[in-house]
Amino acid sequence: MPNSVLDAIKEGKWDFEPKEFDDIDYDSTVALPGTDEKLGVLSARLQLGLPLWHPKDRRSYDDSQAIPE
């Protein structure tokens, strides 16, 4: 069973549906979009078979709701 969409494609399994995750199953990030830090988070999520995007990820420079106090 593939762990991610990329693994499924490599194995030729075109009907693969990834496991569903709740927001509490993985952490959000305050890393700015496009930064090496954000790309590292996305890479780690991909390798773990997690969704790339978390609803509470920081989306812009002025994203005060996602910045911890």
C-alpha positions in Angstrom: 0.0 0.0 0.0 1.5 3.3 -1.0 2.1 6.0 1.6 1.5 9.0 -0.7 0.2 10.0 -4.1 3.8 10.1 -5.4 4.4 6.5 -4.2 1.1 5.4 -5.9 2.1 7.0 -9.2 5.5 5.3 -9.0 3.7 1.9 -8.5 1.2 2.6 -11.3 -1.8 2.7 -8.9 -4.0 5.4 -10.5 -7.0 4.9 -8.2 -5.1 5.6 -5.0 -7.0 7.7 -2.4 -4.7 9.0 0.4 -5.6 8.5 4.1 -7.6 11.3 5.5 -6.1 13.3 8.4 -7.6 15.7 10.9 -6.0 19.0 11.6 -4.9 17.7 15.0 -2.9 14.8 13.3 -0.1 17.1 12.2 1.2 20.5 13.2 0.7 23.8 11.4 3.6 26.2 10.6 4.2 29.9 10.9 6.9 29.8 8.3 6.4 32.4 5.6 5.3 31.0 2.2 8.2 30.5 -0.2 10.9 30.4 2.5 13.4 27.6 2.9 11.7 26.8 6.2 8.2 26.5 4.6 9.6 24.3 1.8 11.3 22.1 4.5 7.9 21.7 6.3 6.2 20.8 3.0 8.9 18.3 2.1 8.7 16.6 5.5 4.9 16.4 5.2 5.2 14.9 1.7 7.8 12.3 3.0 5.4 11.3 5.8 2.4 11.0 3.5 0.7 13.9 5.2 -1.4 16.6 3.4 0.8 19.4 2.2 -1.4 22.2 3.5 -2.7 22.6 7.0 -5.7 25.0 7.4 -3.8 27.0 10.1 -0.6 27.4 8.1 0.6 31.0 7.7 -0.5 32.2 4.3 1.1 35.7 4.0 3.5 38.1 5.6 0.7 39.8 7.5 -1.1 36.8 8.7 -1.5 37.7 12.4 -4.0 35.0 13.1 -1.4 32.3 12.5 1.5 34.0 14.4 1.9 32.8 17.9 1.7 35.5 20.6 
